[in-house]
């Protein structure tokens, strides 16, 4: 019975998943930048049909902040920069009681979730950088790879034992 090459199969699957995730991240950055362009053109044309951020695929403040951080030309942004980008996207910040506090809370949740990296910038103001999710993927995979391989090896052993038992039976 041929044994399954688990390591080669796993490495191939990981490489393909990494490629797909890299493409997904690249496309999400392109979408975020395109959302900014549409919002800017809608403002210039005074076309309210495209001015609603929900028409741009932004379903709430978290998605809008992600889009602002992901699509920014600046590598690092303060919460004030994020607020400016949100306004450019057409997000009505005036509907929030304390918009800057809401933005800070949202961005800090993204920090906790590993989506955004904080640092202390000039004058002690915290700046934030959008992180690709791809590097974390490899760390997670390495934790599971050994367990997956052990499980597949155990299955292979069991299949081999069962096959040996079947062939060892006397023929009728």
Order of alpha helices (4+ residues) and beta strands (2+ residues): alpha-alpha-alpha-alpha-beta-beta-alpha
